[in-house]
Amino acid sequence: MCGIVGYTGPREAGPVLLDGLRRLEYRGYDSAGIALVTESGELFVEKRAGKVAVLTEALGDKPPRAGIGLGHTRWATHGRPSDLNAHPHTDCTGRITVVHNGIVENFRELRDELVAGGHTLKSETDTEVVAHLVEDAYKGDLADAVRAALGRLEGAYALVVMHRDEPERLVGARLNAPLIVGVGEGESFLASDAAAIVAYTKRVVFLDDGDVADLTPGMFTITDRAGTVVDRPIDIIPWSAEAAEKGGYAHFMLKEIHEQPDALTAAMTGRLRGESVCLEELDPIRERLAGIDRVEMIACGTAYYASLVGAALFQEWLGIPARSTVASEFRYSPPPIDSRTLVVAVSQSGETADTIAAARLAGDRGAVVVAVTNTVGSAITRESHASVFLQAGPEVAVAATKTFVTQVATLVMLAADVAHQFKRLSAEKERELVAALRRLPKQAERTIELAGPIEEIAARYADAAGFMYIGRSFGYPAALEGALKIKEISYLHAEGYAAGELKHGPISLLDADVPLVAVATRSAVYDKLISNLMEGKARDARVLAVATEGDTQIERLATDVCWVPDTLEPLSTILAVIPLQLFAYYVAVKRGRDVDQPRNLAKSVTVE
Ligand code: AGP
């Protein structure tokens, strides 16, 4: 949550920062601001409530000429979104500026202490205390002052600090919030993630917790908080700036839905060998995997729904208990965990605070932890003994789409790989699975083609009072995810329910204004699902069904049908969700919503 960018070098810093903020806006968009040390040595700050576009307009597209600066786009935690609470924040002298992602948990004590010491704090934010702590500690060396101030902070932070009197220097620090250094030719960057700077450099350093990065143009030093130099490798970002552009689509979400066939291909690249699944990333932990006797999956939101598929397959294929728990709850009632427990932490961003904390807890109790994430170098990878990457490319829309389908595909491969190691997956079953996985990208393409009429269908449902989504077995996670998509981007209430539970309460919500969306693809539970669909129909609800091509029965029963190709049941979640993503997208467009940046949300949730 919150996006940070910093630049020092020969370019005009203002446009670099604004460009970076636009690319980071999916991290939070309540307010935005930049600070520059101008060519004449003045500190210039402009910040506005609202999106980066509001800030850009306020700047008249002409920020003062400067070779150094920092910027921020905010998802508010402490202090409502306003011009005053927007970052950057400054100290009493007006020389020091700070941008921050995270929460300073002891800010009230620090604030009282600073005020008692004669400081004037202007905003309601936790961040402002940092500027004043650095002010107190400053003795002519910004990095020393930042390190001293960090010693006072409790909580989480990614920080960038700039001092007017050191006009080529930026100091960044991280603890439980992401921050990377961009290493350019004669220029240096700091950013929350690579999207902000990949247009300028692909060479990055992923900072570790406790690191302090001291940057001048083209040079950087990383120390710990005590000032001891630490070595960090330079990594290369594997995707281009264009990958994070809309590429002719009206919204990132629509582009990312259409990228799903390619994303699935990428997720499987190098992982299907002949007739077997093989995740090399697991090789270093094979011995430990051989001893597991239960599987716990932890995740939030969309990633949690994907993890339900993984848990079902671990249980079915390995024959050991496996389940999935929402990460924020896992921590408060952790199951018995020991060295024989495999914990799979699923997180697109790899930054979700709840998932990271749950993974840490599991690791501390001796579990073998595997991360499934789209983000190389993310915090979750540091809490894990092995990381399996989605390889889906950057996802910019706040509503996850291609990362859901690649999470499911990756978890299917993960469960199959471990089941293979356990010798619990017959060669025939594995052959069948691999063949179905190989067909999947083409089938995802076909699903998008088959969804041609979905815009028209969505228009007919866009005035609904709410929606009920139902599914059974592998259709259930698709129903949950479909309902979440509608909620997130159209702001309509939607419930995702296990179809068999409908009659135990929520059926009372159904009427002519509350349609039923039924995931009714071919499966062992198809007939039961049809019974639930009929229960909804009998209550006057319109029924939108997702069904398998060639199903002649469903056409007679449902009001509208979205078709998907036939596949193995565990992979049906992937195909079934695609029309539901498109349905949510077009309902939201019809209702005039901000599809890519829906209200109150942020792409990565780095607070608990
Ligand atoms: C998905 O559309 C949501 N934006 C949200 O539920 C998300 O999946 C959740 O916050 C978890 O994020 P993560 O995968 O980055 O951990």
Residues whose N, C-alpha, C, O or C-beta is under 5 A from the ligand:
A	BS01	AGP	C300 G301 T302 A303 V346 S347 Q348 S349 G350 T352 V398 A399 A400 A602 K603 V605
